[in-house]
Amino acid sequence: MLRSRWLEQTEGKGKFMDHESTPPETSTPWLSIIGLGEEGVEGLSPAARQLLAQAHHVFGARRHLQLTESLIGDKGVAWKSPLSDSMADLMQLRGEAVAVLASGDPFLHGIGNTLRRFLPAEEMLCVPTLSSLTLAAARLKWEQKHRPVVSLTHRPLECLRPALQPGRGLFVLSADASSPRLVCEALSEWGFGDSRVWVLESLGGPRERIRQCLAKRFTFADVAALNLMGLEVKADPGARIWPVARGLPDDWFEHDGQITKREIRAVTLSSLQPQAGQLLWDVGCGSGSVSIEWLLAHKANQAIGIEVDVDRAARATRNSLALGVPQFEVRIGQAPDLLLDLPTPDAIFIGGGARNPELIETCWTALRAGGRLVVNCVAVETELVVQNAWQKLGGHLSRLSVERLDAVGQMHAFRPGMTVLQWVVQKPEMVL
């Protein structure tokens, strides 16, 4: 028997970790993922019913197991908390006939995405049913294509903020019965109190109910635990609206002056060229402004910030939460030592510490082939180190300067900021 914790997720990727021996892979589907609606077994197709009947074990939430009890009998296994414990139990049954119950479409914000991290697609068979999003769009007569979906399951309310675009609609997947109230309170606090909110409960089942209100007038006291929301966003004058281009105002960030200013930050993000799903190392992250905008560029992006100052690291974390990207990971310590065990980055930004030639060398070695390294510096001594590195590795150098209007007594004049030297270099692709 394998140990119960032989399988773990690493770095959020869900890779196999074999503490004794990893079971051999099989190309035959043994795991059936069955999408279930609120109508229970009555809504299952004949194929789904047959798979459940043939399964030796059926994993699922207690609600799903109760809905299918007449069909599965005593074969049900309720998910444990944490879920990783159940994943280990499930993987010990690898090769047997096992079924997993899921809500609606298992691969739309569902358990299917978690299972896929542990198993190759060839070992799974999925039979979906209508998702709650499909049902919600049908009930509200909304086109799904241009409406983003924000899930609040195990995520803070601030994750909503980047999606709040005036005149646009979105779906919000609730964590529990309290989510609609909390969302409406947050919308009112953020200056979106006139947004219209639809609360859709138990869609597809006998207890289905749909109600609507303005966010600032939410009064529903009996919301079902299984619910989602539709939002039509309306902003009050002065509400903070996340721009779709990079370059957030500096005063949106909590900082002590250690921040890449808005204009320089916009150029820096352009030089880093974020692409969907890529990982950034932000060395000397300060307020975290560059990493936060990297993460805002695409919801699949990842960023790890390195900061030696404890107060600044805490400040960067607070900024990431306030600006809706809680996935920003800030590590406290000294580069380059702290970089040695990090996952391979697609891009690296050095905003502090580039005076140490060893840091640049370590970053260049760690960077994946085809990845991008961007270094900003202002001190002459650091410029000399960067110019030496440029002579060895190539790339291009730019001087960036910004002047901002400021008061001079009773009058005004442009006050120049510190000139920034920016070095941008791409690591050559590997030639086979």
PAGU-765848 format. One record per residue (C-alpha): x, y, z; residue in three letters; residue number from 1. Coordinates in Angstrom, 3 decimals. Each point is the difference from the previous one (the first is absolute). Last residue first. Layout:
N
X,Y,Z,ALA,NUM;
...
END
This chain:
432
18.624,21.690,-31.467,LEU,432;
0.467,3.752,0.334,VAL,431;
-1.000,1.400,3.373,MET,430;
-1.540,3.459,-0.242,GLU,429;
2.297,2.877,0.844,PRO,428;
-0.650,1.902,3.251,LYS,427;
-1.693,3.318,-0.658,GLN,426;
1.568,3.225,1.247,VAL,425;
-1.428,3.290,1.241,VAL,424;
2.119,2.503,1.916,TRP,423;
-1.706,3.084,1.373,GLN,422;
1.895,3.019,1.312,LEU,421;
-2.343,2.175,2.020,VAL,420;
0.340,3.776,0.310,THR,419;
-1.157,1.344,3.337,MET,418;
-3.119,2.123,-0.283,GLY,417;
-0.046,3.372,-1.698,PRO,416;
-2.104,2.866,1.436,ARG,415;
-2.064,1.845,-2.592,PHE,414;
-0.890,3.483,1.145,ALA,413;
-2.899,1.749,1.708,HIS,412;
-0.617,3.396,1.572,MET,411;
-0.826,1.518,3.395,GLN,410;
3.003,-1.714,1.624,GLY,409;
1.178,-2.642,-2.399,VAL,408;
-2.864,-2.478,-0.257,ALA,407;
0.595,-3.210,-1.930,ASP,406;
-0.517,-1.305,-3.527,LEU,405;
1.626,-3.367,-0.523,ARG,404;
3.127,-0.792,-1.971,GLU,403;
0.803,-3.571,-1.008,VAL,402;
3.277,-1.587,-1.031,SER,401;
0.845,-3.337,-1.555,LEU,400;
3.455,-0.841,-1.286,ARG,399;
0.055,-3.105,-2.157,SER,398;
2.377,-2.931,-0.357,LEU,397;
-0.325,-2.918,-2.391,HIS,396;
0.683,-3.717,0.057,GLY,395;
3.496,-1.405,0.030,GLY,394;
1.288,-2.571,2.478,LEU,393;
3.633,0.957,0.614,LYS,392;
-0.082,3.727,-0.796,GLN,391;
-3.394,0.297,1.674,TRP,390;
1.412,-1.548,3.179,ALA,389;
2.725,2.636,0.065,ASN,388;
-2.638,2.702,-0.551,GLN,387;
-2.050,-1.373,2.890,VAL,386;
2.973,0.061,2.376,VAL,385;
0.873,3.568,-1.025,LEU,384;
-3.625,1.087,0.368,GLU,383;
-0.018,-1.364,3.538,THR,382;
2.828,2.340,0.980,GLU,381;
-1.738,2.926,-1.733,VAL,380;
-3.182,-0.556,2.027,ALA,379;
-3.356,0.059,-1.854,VAL,378;
-0.732,-3.624,-0.915,CYS,377;
-2.612,-2.046,-1.847,ASN,376;
0.786,-3.549,-1.163,VAL,375;
-2.126,-2.072,-2.387,VAL,374;
0.739,-3.648,-0.768,LEU,373;
-2.137,-1.839,-2.548,ARG,372;
-0.427,-3.721,-0.616,GLY,371;
0.767,-1.794,-3.277,GLY,370;
1.885,-2.734,1.806,ALA,369;
-1.158,-0.026,3.618,ARG,368;
1.572,2.400,2.485,LEU,367;
1.972,-1.664,2.802,ALA,366;
3.430,0.667,-1.533,THR,365;
-0.856,3.628,-0.759,TRP,364;
-1.343,0.511,3.511,CYS,363;
3.122,-1.446,1.611,THR,362;
2.291,2.127,-2.184,GLU,361;
-1.974,3.155,0.729,ILE,360;
0.139,-0.695,3.730,LEU,359;
3.709,-0.834,-0.098,GLU,358;
0.710,3.416,-1.561,PRO,357;
-1.335,1.689,3.196,ASN,356;
-0.967,3.567,-0.926,ARG,355;
-3.246,-1.496,-1.291,ALA,354;
-1.387,-0.079,3.540,GLY,353;
-3.312,1.711,-0.684,GLY,352;
-2.552,0.140,-2.801,GLY,351;
1.074,-3.221,-1.633,ILE,350;
-2.791,-1.357,-2.168,PHE,349;
0.154,-3.599,-1.133,ILE,348;
-2.034,-1.739,-2.695,ALA,347;
-1.072,-3.546,-0.804,ASP,346;
1.164,-1.191,3.408,PRO,345;
1.215,-3.477,1.016,THR,344;
-1.437,-1.014,3.374,PRO,343;
1.835,1.371,3.064,LEU,342;
2.632,-1.978,1.913,ASP,341;
3.075,2.132,-0.745,LEU,340;
-1.646,3.403,0.080,LEU,339;
0.307,0.635,3.742,LEU,338;
3.803,0.029,-0.182,ASP,337;
0.044,2.663,-2.764,PRO,336;
-1.691,1.828,1.608,ALA,335;
-0.564,0.591,3.698,GLN,334;
-3.148,-0.948,1.818,GLY,333;
-3.753,0.375,0.303,ILE,332;
-2.149,-1.758,-2.551,ARG,331;
-3.082,1.650,-1.485,VAL,330;
-2.475,-2.144,-1.937,GLU,329;
-2.589,1.900,-2.027,PHE,328;
-3.088,-2.254,-0.221,GLN,327;
-2.069,2.633,1.816,PRO,326;
-0.412,2.001,-3.228,VAL,325;
-2.964,2.311,0.643,GLY,324;
1.577,3.397,0.584,LEU,323;
-0.498,0.023,3.773,ALA,322;
1.441,-3.500,0.372,LEU,321;
3.075,0.747,-2.104,SER,320;
0.553,3.275,1.820,ASN,319;
-0.134,-1.710,3.390,ARG,318;
2.610,-2.512,-1.176,THR,317;
2.266,2.781,-1.240,ALA,316;
-0.310,1.778,3.357,ARG,315;
0.962,-3.151,1.870,ALA,314;
3.096,-0.355,-2.182,ALA,313;
0.812,3.673,0.519,ARG,312;
-0.162,-0.412,3.765,ASP,311;
2.171,-3.140,-0.051,VAL,310;
2.747,1.553,-2.141,ASP,309;
1.933,-2.632,-1.980,VAL,308;
-2.561,-0.219,-2.807,GLU,307;
-0.406,-2.689,-2.648,ILE,306;
-3.307,-0.039,-1.867,GLY,305;
-1.388,-3.086,-1.690,ILE,304;
-2.491,0.504,-2.804,ALA,303;
-2.544,-2.150,-1.800,GLN,302;
-2.209,0.651,-3.022,ASN,301;
-3.224,-1.926,-0.617,ALA,300;
-2.223,3.040,0.677,LYS,299;
1.709,2.007,-2.726,HIS,298;
1.514,3.513,-0.071,ALA,297;
-1.103,0.544,3.604,LEU,296;
2.765,-2.338,1.147,LEU,295;
2.691,2.067,-1.751,TRP,294;
-1.612,3.128,1.459,GLU,293;
0.385,-1.453,3.487,ILE,292;
3.554,-1.118,-0.701,SER,291;
1.052,3.486,-1.090,VAL,290;
-1.682,1.722,2.974,SER,289;
1.338,-2.353,2.674,GLY,288;
0.654,2.847,2.452,SER,287;
3.710,-0.838,0.098,GLY,286;
0.522,-2.991,-2.352,CYS,285;
3.748,-0.302,0.433,GLY,284;
0.084,-2.869,-2.459,VAL,283;
-3.338,-0.487,-1.772,ASP,282;
0.086,-3.522,-1.462,TRP,281;
-2.781,-0.362,-2.537,LEU,280;
-1.854,-3.188,-0.994,LEU,279;
-2.018,-0.315,-3.213,GLN,278;
-3.586,-1.204,-0.365,GLY,277;
-1.034,2.482,-2.681,ALA,276;
2.834,2.137,-1.343,GLN,275;
1.679,2.942,1.686,PRO,274;
2.264,2.069,-2.297,GLN,273;
2.693,0.962,2.563,LEU,272;
0.897,3.066,-2.082,SER,271;
-3.622,1.165,-0.161,SER,270;
-0.291,-0.570,3.733,LEU,269;
3.087,2.182,0.502,THR,268;
-1.406,2.741,-2.231,VAL,267;
-3.202,0.105,2.076,ALA,266;
2.052,-0.069,3.198,ARG,265;
2.114,2.943,-1.124,ILE,264;
-3.160,2.069,-0.540,GLU,263;
-1.626,-1.148,3.246,ARG,262;
3.006,0.301,2.304,LYS,261;
1.889,-3.130,1.054,THR,260;
-0.490,0.115,3.748,ILE,259;
2.254,0.393,3.021,GLN,258;
-1.503,3.321,1.149,GLY,257;
-1.415,-1.551,3.158,ASP,256;
-2.866,-1.759,-1.768,HIS,255;
-3.700,-0.834,0.135,GLU,254;
-1.067,-0.198,-3.616,PHE,253;
-2.996,1.725,-1.581,TRP,252;
1.950,3.241,0.475,ASP,251;
2.365,-0.951,-2.827,ASP,250;
-2.790,-0.045,-2.575,PRO,249;
-0.238,-3.312,-1.874,LEU,248;
2.123,-0.275,-3.153,GLY,247;
-1.067,-2.951,-2.118,ARG,246;
-2.913,0.120,-2.432,ALA,245;
-3.398,-1.503,0.884,VAL,244;
-0.481,2.738,2.579,PRO,243;
-1.376,-1.043,3.429,TRP,242;
-2.868,2.293,0.943,ILE,241;
0.209,1.886,3.284,ARG,240;
-3.338,1.685,0.667,ALA,239;
0.093,3.801,-0.271,GLY,238;
-3.532,0.387,-1.335,PRO,237;
-1.972,-3.155,0.847,ASP,236;
0.538,-3.051,-2.172,ALA,235;
-2.626,-2.273,-1.524,LYS,234;
0.746,-3.685,-0.562,VAL,233;
-2.672,-2.476,-1.037,GLU,232;
0.689,-2.946,2.286,LEU,231;
-1.260,-3.587,-0.140,GLY,230;
0.350,-2.031,3.133,MET,229;
0.416,-3.621,1.031,LEU,228;
-1.720,-2.205,2.509,ASN,227;
0.172,-3.285,1.902,LEU,226;
-0.060,1.022,3.675,ALA,225;
-3.550,1.291,-0.389,ALA,224;
-0.647,3.673,0.770,VAL,223;
-2.437,0.704,2.830,ASP,222;
0.680,3.570,1.132,ALA,221;
-0.351,1.898,-3.280,PHE,220;
0.281,3.746,0.751,THR,219;
2.387,1.375,-2.643,PHE,218;
-0.739,3.656,-0.626,ARG,217;
3.502,1.301,-0.753,LYS,216;
0.580,-2.841,-2.447,ALA,215;
-3.180,0.803,-1.892,LEU,214;
-2.436,-2.906,0.032,CYS,213;
-0.818,-3.267,-1.710,GLN,212;
-1.511,-3.362,0.870,ARG,211;
0.103,-3.435,-1.628,ILE,210;
-1.190,-3.195,1.707,ARG,209;
0.472,-3.716,-0.703,GLU,208;
-1.173,-2.236,2.863,ARG,207;
-1.214,-2.846,-2.274,PRO,206;
3.360,-0.174,-1.735,GLY,205;
1.567,1.428,-3.158,GLY,204;
1.539,2.991,1.731,LEU,203;
0.292,-0.282,3.789,SER,202;
0.151,3.789,0.466,GLU,201;
0.521,2.868,-2.433,LEU,200;
0.720,3.389,1.590,VAL,199;
-0.198,2.807,-2.589,TRP,198;
1.867,3.188,0.810,VAL,197;
-0.445,3.420,-1.575,ARG,196;
2.870,2.422,0.556,SER,195;
-1.062,3.241,1.726,ASP,194;
2.322,-0.706,2.948,GLY,193;
3.127,-0.050,-2.181,PHE,192;
2.088,2.488,2.002,GLY,191;
2.348,-2.406,1.762,TRP,190;
-2.016,-0.075,3.245,GLU,189;
-3.242,-0.751,-1.839,SER,188;
1.636,-2.773,-2.006,LEU,187;
1.502,-1.431,3.188,ALA,186;
-3.367,-0.103,1.771,GLU,185;
-1.581,-1.598,-3.065,CYS,184;
2.731,-2.638,-0.152,VAL,183;
-0.315,-0.784,3.703,LEU,182;
-3.764,-0.415,-0.250,ARG,181;
0.245,-2.185,-3.100,PRO,180;
2.817,-2.119,1.538,SER,179;
-1.705,-0.899,3.289,SER,178;
-1.736,-3.108,-1.341,ALA,177;
3.281,-1.577,-1.056,ASP,176;
3.105,0.449,-2.179,ALA,175;
-1.912,1.715,-2.784,SER,174;
0.838,-0.173,-3.694,LEU,173;
-0.236,3.517,-1.412,VAL,172;
-1.150,0.577,-3.579,PHE,171;
0.833,3.187,-1.859,LEU,170;
-1.614,2.939,-1.754,GLY,169;
1.403,3.133,-1.588,ARG,168;
-1.234,3.575,0.071,GLY,167;
2.708,1.017,2.435,PRO,166;
2.898,-2.485,0.312,GLN,165;
0.239,-1.866,3.299,LEU,164;
2.137,-2.997,-1.013,ALA,163;
3.223,1.318,1.607,PRO,162;
-1.850,0.442,3.314,ARG,161;
-1.585,-3.411,0.398,LEU,160;
3.147,-1.645,1.385,CYS,159;
-0.379,2.461,2.890,GLU,158;
-2.696,-2.258,1.441,LEU,157;
2.658,-2.462,1.174,PRO,156;
0.427,-3.490,-1.497,ARG,155;
-0.754,-3.463,1.431,HIS,154;
-3.001,-0.246,-2.354,THR,153;
-0.627,3.559,-1.169,LEU,152;
-0.010,-0.913,-3.688,SER,151;
-0.053,2.796,-2.555,VAL,150;
-1.466,-0.678,-3.451,VAL,149;
0.429,2.476,-2.831,PRO,148;
-2.914,0.974,-2.259,ARG,147;
0.848,0.401,-3.676,HIS,146;
-0.885,-3.488,-1.235,LYS,145;
-2.780,-0.777,2.452,GLN,144;
-2.812,1.844,-1.772,GLU,143;
-2.684,0.696,2.579,TRP,142;
-3.615,-1.130,-0.165,LYS,141;
-0.206,0.175,3.828,LEU,140;
-1.292,-3.567,0.375,ARG,139;
2.114,-1.352,-2.849,ALA,138;
3.150,1.731,1.256,ALA,137;
-0.643,-1.392,3.481,ALA,136;
-0.564,-3.522,-1.337,LEU,135;
3.237,0.080,-1.964,THR,134;
1.822,1.404,3.018,LEU,133;
-1.489,-2.665,2.281,SER,132;
1.438,-2.596,-2.342,SER,131;
-2.140,-2.268,-2.152,LEU,130;
1.143,-3.606,0.212,THR,129;
3.442,-1.483,-0.390,PRO,128;
1.051,-3.621,-0.664,VAL,127;
3.780,-0.176,0.378,CYS,126;
2.222,-3.044,-0.515,LEU,125;
3.459,0.064,1.496,MET,124;
3.195,-2.064,-0.338,GLU,123;
0.927,1.416,-3.417,GLU,122;
-0.133,3.563,1.379,ALA,121;
3.106,-0.581,2.090,PRO,120;
-0.542,0.044,3.759,LEU,119;
0.914,2.168,2.974,PHE,118;
-0.409,3.508,-1.371,ARG,117;
-3.020,-1.162,-1.984,ARG,116;
-1.745,-0.894,3.253,LEU,115;
0.085,3.653,1.095,THR,114;
-1.424,1.231,-3.315,ASN,113;
-2.730,-2.630,0.141,GLY,112;
-1.017,1.178,3.468,ILE,111;
-1.734,3.048,-1.436,GLY,110;
0.507,3.552,-1.293,HIS,109;
-1.300,-1.261,-3.359,LEU,108;
1.641,-3.408,-0.412,PHE,107;
-2.585,-1.906,2.032,PRO,106;
-2.932,1.460,-1.986,ASP,105;
-3.043,-0.204,2.279,GLY,104;
1.128,-0.573,3.597,SER,103;
2.285,-2.978,0.485,ALA,102;
-0.264,-3.666,0.943,LEU,101;
3.141,-2.123,-0.300,VAL,100;
-0.110,-3.608,-1.159,ALA,99;
2.455,-2.860,0.537,VAL,98;
0.393,-3.314,-1.834,ALA,97;
3.416,-1.229,1.146,GLU,96;
3.260,0.973,-1.724,GLY,95;
1.045,2.545,2.591,ARG,94;
-1.672,-0.742,3.310,LEU,93;
2.957,1.384,1.975,GLN,92;
-0.444,3.152,-2.063,MET,91;
-3.398,0.602,1.587,LEU,90;
1.374,-0.162,3.521,ASP,89;
2.798,2.439,-0.871,ALA,88;
-2.482,2.377,-1.607,MET,87;
-2.192,-0.331,3.089,SER,86;
2.817,1.247,2.215,ASP,85;
0.736,2.814,-2.474,SER,84;
-3.574,1.249,0.474,LEU,83;
0.854,1.332,3.445,PRO,82;
-2.603,-0.800,1.167,SER,81;
-1.406,-3.289,-1.122,LYS,80;
-2.303,-0.660,-2.948,TRP,79;
-2.861,-2.369,0.763,ALA,78;
0.276,-3.615,-1.216,VAL,77;
-3.201,-1.519,-1.385,GLY,76;
-0.220,-3.717,-0.764,LYS,75;
-2.772,-0.568,2.563,ASP,74;
-2.879,0.301,-2.473,GLY,73;
1.092,1.475,-3.331,ILE,72;
-3.366,0.493,-1.724,LEU,71;
-2.410,0.933,2.792,SER,70;
2.795,1.977,1.673,GLU,69;
0.457,2.254,-3.035,THR,68;
-1.186,3.319,1.481,LEU,67;
1.466,-0.932,3.402,GLN,66;
3.418,-0.661,-1.529,LEU,65;
-0.101,3.339,-1.779,HIS,64;
-0.801,1.876,3.217,ARG,63;
2.707,-1.879,1.889,ARG,62;
2.569,1.108,-2.552,ALA,61;
1.272,-2.740,-2.263,GLY,60;
1.874,-3.266,-0.424,PHE,59;
-1.701,-3.154,-1.333,VAL,58;
1.730,-3.357,0.534,HIS,57;
-0.507,-3.340,-1.759,HIS,56;
-1.378,1.711,-3.099,ALA,55;
-2.206,-2.064,-2.351,GLN,54;
-3.288,1.596,1.103,ALA,53;
1.507,3.462,-0.179,LEU,52;
1.252,-0.631,-3.533,LEU,51;
-3.395,-1.386,-1.024,GLN,50;
-1.850,3.025,1.344,ARG,49;
2.321,2.355,-1.858,ALA,48;
-0.566,-1.875,-3.269,ALA,47;
-3.773,-0.016,0.512,PRO,46;
0.118,3.808,0.412,SER,45;
-0.395,1.512,3.442,LEU,44;
-2.706,2.596,0.687,GLY,43;
-2.228,-2.261,2.066,GLU,42;
3.022,-0.987,2.088,VAL,41;
0.135,3.426,1.657,GLY,40;
-2.248,2.888,-1.081,GLU,39;
2.604,2.418,1.391,GLU,38;
2.357,-0.973,-2.816,GLY,37;
2.807,-2.564,-0.100,LEU,36;
3.069,-0.293,-2.208,GLY,35;
1.590,-3.436,0.182,ILE,34;
3.780,-0.431,-0.041,ILE,33;
0.843,-3.629,-0.792,SER,32;
3.456,-1.252,1.041,LEU,31;
1.223,-3.272,-1.502,TRP,30;
0.766,1.168,-3.529,PRO,29;
2.568,-2.397,-1.517,THR,28;
3.392,1.517,-0.832,SER,27;
1.511,-1.158,3.280,THR,26;
2.825,1.611,1.892,GLU,25;
2.047,-2.087,2.404,PRO,24;
-0.523,0.705,3.702,PRO,23;
2.670,2.278,1.480,THR,22;
2.165,-1.592,2.658,SER,21;
1.068,1.141,3.454,GLU,20;
-0.221,3.769,0.408,HIS,19;
-1.072,0.539,-3.608,ASP,18;
-0.879,3.624,-0.695,MET,17;
-2.200,0.451,-3.013,PHE,16;
-0.562,3.531,-1.213,LYS,15;
-3.045,2.037,1.032,GLY,14;
1.250,3.296,-1.398,LYS,13;
-0.676,2.161,3.053,GLY,12;
3.719,0.069,0.813,GLU,11;
-0.178,-3.696,0.833,THR,10;
-3.215,-1.918,0.569,GLN,9;
0.378,-3.115,2.062,GLU,8;
-0.332,-3.739,-0.527,LEU,7;
1.665,-2.468,2.341,TRP,6;
-2.129,1.296,2.899,ARG,5;
-1.986,-3.152,0.804,SER,4;
3.060,-2.233,-0.189,ARG,3;
-0.229,-2.666,-2.659,LEU,2;
-1.326,-3.419,0.899,MET,1;
END
